[in-house]
Amino acid sequence: MTAHASDSRERQHRESVHVCPNCGLIINLAELDLRAITTGIVSCPNCDWSGQIEIQIIDQVPRKKPTSAE
């Protein structure tokens, strides 16, 4: 029973994301704007690539570090 409890604590949180096929930028689907959601087209803020949203499931999304302006 102890092994099972330790396994559940070690599970990582999985999230649905879009990964830019041009530059590899990970965009959490929760961060997409309404236009991207309704059209299914996303524009990468990093390289300006534009195309269909391609959903992938990953173990963990790298979080943005807050800047002093936020």
ROZA-879282 format. One line per 2 residues: number of its first residue (from 0); for each residue y, z, x of N, C-alpha, C. Coordinates in steps of 0.001 Angstrom, whole numbers. Example, Ala and Ser with C-alpha at 12.3 -4.5 7.8 and 13.67 -1.06 7.14 Angstrom:
2
0	-5690:7800:13190:-4500:7800:12300:-3300:7800:13200; -2250:7080:12850:-1060:7140:13670:30:7870:12900
END
This chain:
70
0	-1191:0:816:0:0:0:1253:0:858; 1197:637:1988:2342:661:2883:2649:-733:3427
2	1613:-1498:3747:1825:-2849:4273:2523:-3723:3229; 2120:-3590:1969:2740:-4377:904:4220:-4021:747
4	4548:-2750:801:5940:-2314:682:6782:-2844:1827; 6227:-2838:3029:6988:-3339:4176:7169:-4843:4091
6	6178:-5574:3555:6303:-7021:3389:7430:-7372:2427; 7553:-6632:1328:8591:-6955:349:9980:-6688:910
8	10128:-5721:1791:11431:-5453:2406:11803:-6527:3414; 10814:-7178:4006:11070:-8183:5027:11340:-9562:4445
10	11134:-9741:3141:11401:-11049:2517:12881:-11358:2599; 13161:-12609:2906:14558:-13019:3000:15024:-13565:1661
12	16299:-13457:1431:16913:-13992:227:17011:-15506:371; 16548:-16244:-623:16618:-17702:-584:17731:-18186:-1490
14	18365:-19271:-1073:19482:-19813:-1845:19377:-21326:-1945; 19965:-21870:-3013:20040:-23316:-3204:21330:-23807:-2555
16	21203:-24829:-1741:22359:-25348:-1008:22315:-26867:-961; 23452:-27439:-580:23536:-28857:-230:23780:-28891:1273
18	23006:-29701:1989:23209:-29861:3426:23738:-31275:3653; 24909:-31373:4260:25511:-32686:4518:24584:-33491:5426
20	24177:-34689:5007:23300:-35500:5840:23995:-36076:7072; 25324:-36053:7093:26076:-36604:8212:26294:-35575:9321
22	26772:-34370:8949:27108:-33378:9985:26279:-32097:9907; 25496:-31921:8833:24639:-30759:8716:25303:-29517:8142
24	26542:-29622:7671:27235:-28478:7080:26486:-28009:5843; 26263:-26697:5732:25581:-26117:4587:26626:-25663:3576
26	26485:-26148:2339:27389:-25776:1265:26555:-25116:171; 26828:-23847:-108:26137:-23128:-1163:26501:-23780:-2490
28	25504:-23994:-3350:25786:-24648:-4629:26773:-23852:-5473; 26803:-22540:-5317:27748:-21711:-6062:29188:-21966:-5631
30	29386:-22574:-4463:30726:-22847:-3954:31239:-24241:-4311; 30421:-25046:-4990:30851:-26392:-5369:31856:-26323:-6508
32	32802:-27255:-6500:33794:-27273:-7567:33226:-27966:-8810; 33926:-27828:-9921:33461:-28363:-11194:33274:-29875:-11147
34	34143:-30574:-10443:34034:-32035:-10363:32727:-32440:-9687; 32378:-31776:-8585:31128:-32086:-7894:29927:-31781:-8778
36	29992:-30690:-9517:28883:-30312:-10389:28697:-31326:-11511; 29789:-31757:-12131:29680:-32666:-13272:29339:-34098:-12859
38	29803:-34540:-11705:29528:-35913:-11277:28269:-36024:-10418; 27866:-34915:-9783:26720:-34961:-8877:27092:-35526:-7519
40	28388:-35703:-7273:28880:-36247:-6004:29668:-35162:-5285; 29361:-34959:-4029:30049:-33948:-3236:30698:-34616:-2030
42	31845:-34100:-1633:32527:-34555:-422:32471:-33428:599; 32051:-33730:1804:31945:-32726:2852:33335:-32391:3388
44	33713:-31110:3389:35022:-30739:3913:35100:-30823:5437; 33953:-30968:6089:33915:-31004:7542:34061:-32426:8095
46	33354:-33391:7486:33347:-34751:8057:33771:-35826:7058; 34129:-35437:5834:34562:-36355:4775:33476:-37284:4249
48	32203:-37011:4576:31102:-37774:3982:31109:-37514:2488; 30769:-38513:1687:30709:-38351:245:29438:-38999:-274
50	28739:-38294:-1168:27513:-38837:-1735:26877:-37858:-2700; 25658:-38176:-3117:24957:-37362:-4088:24626:-35986:-3535
52	24680:-34991:-4408:24252:-33642:-4045:22745:-33678:-3850; 22305:-33174:-2738:20880:-33074:-2463:20551:-31600:-2291
54	19869:-31048:-3289:19594:-29614:-3300:18423:-29288:-2390; 18623:-28271:-1563:17570:-27745:-698:17534:-26235:-876
56	16372:-25658:-681:16215:-24207:-723:16065:-23741:717; 16928:-22806:1135:16839:-22281:2489:16735:-20764:2430
58	16268:-20166:3517:16057:-18727:3558:17354:-17939:3538; 18358:-18402:4248:19605:-17640:4320:20754:-18576:4632
60	21867:-18391:3924:23067:-19200:4132:23971:-18489:5119; 24395:-19184:6193:25364:-18549:7090:26644:-18252:6331
62	27129:-17052:6435:28340:-16644:5725:29565:-16914:6565; 30649:-17308:5887:31923:-17518:6565:32504:-16170:6922
64	33041:-16061:8113:33699:-14825:8517:35108:-14831:7931; 35506:-13723:7298:36864:-13692:6732:37920:-13788:7825
66	38966:-14529:7516:40074:-14648:8456:41152:-13658:8059; 42111:-13451:8902:43167:-12492:8595:44045:-12952:7432
68	44039:-14270:7130:44853:-14799:6041:44231:-14497:4677; 42926:-14182:4630:42259:-13930:3340:42455:-12541:2865
END
